[in-house]
Amino acid sequence: MLVDCLTLWVSNLVVKRMAEAGVEEDLSPEAWSAVESEILGGTRDLIQVARSVDASFVLISNEVGLGVVPPFPWDVTIATFWVG
């Protein structure tokens, strides 16, 4: 199974939360916690499915955080999340 693209999945979750909060540049710490919980929950679900089927999985993510510094605070947060 090919899962492309993890970066887009995470970005879509962040943009969705930003739209729900009515902000354009950054989320509150509580909203970031909700996004993180959603990402971690989805990741756990994906791992559980991967372990339960007899198939190979390829997960694709864009390079994040090793290139140009993002211009918006939420971009920096995403880059920090992936790079750790």
C-alpha positions in Angstrom: 0.0 0.0 0.0 1.3 3.5 -0.9 0.4 6.4 1.4 1.3 9.6 -0.3 1.6 12.3 1.2 2.0 12.4 5.0 3.0 16.1 4.8 -0.2 17.0 2.9 -2.3 15.0 5.4 -0.8 17.0 8.4 -1.1 20.3 6.5 -4.7 19.7 5.8 -5.4 18.9 9.5 -3.8 22.2 10.5 -5.6 24.2 7.8 -8.9 22.7 8.9 -8.3 23.6 12.5 -7.3 27.1 11.5 -10.5 27.6 9.5 -12.5 26.3 12.4 -10.8 28.8 14.7 -11.1 31.6 12.2 -7.4 32.4 12.1 -5.0 32.8 9.2 -1.5 32.6 10.8 -1.5 30.7 14.1 -3.5 28.6 16.4 -3.9 28.7 20.2 -1.9 26.2 22.2 -5.1 24.3 22.9 -5.8 24.1 19.2 -2.3 22.9 18.5 -2.8 20.2 21.2 -6.0 19.1 19.4 -4.1 18.9 16.1 -1.3 17.0 17.6 -3.8 14.5 19.2 -5.5 14.1 15.8 -2.2 13.4 14.1 -1.0 11.0 16.7 -4.4 9.2 16.7 -4.4 8.9 13.0 -0.8 7.6 13.0 -1.7 5.0 15.6 -4.7 3.9 13.5 -2.5 3.7 10.4 0.1 1.6 12.2 -2.6 -0.7 13.6 -4.1 -1.3 10.1 -0.6 -1.9 8.7 0.1 -4.5 11.3 -3.2 -6.2 10.8 -2.9 -6.9 7.0 -0.5 -8.9 5.0 0.8 -6.1 2.8 3.8 -3.8 2.4 3.4 -0.2 3.2 5.3 2.7 1.7 4.8 6.1 3.5 5.9 9.2 1.6 6.5 12.6 3.2 8.0 15.7 1.7 11.2 17.0 3.1 10.2 19.5 5.8 12.3 21.8 7.9 15.7 21.1 6.3 15.4 23.8 3.6 14.1 27.3 3.5 12.7 28.6 6.8 8.9 28.8 6.4 7.3 32.3 6.5 4.4 31.6 8.8 4.3 30.5 12.5 2.2 27.4 11.8 4.6 26.3 9.0 7.5 26.5 11.5 5.5 24.4 14.0 4.8 21.7 11.4 8.5 21.7 10.4 9.5 21.4 14.1 7.0 18.6 14.6 8.4 16.5 11.7 12.1 17.2 12.4 11.7 17.0 16.1 
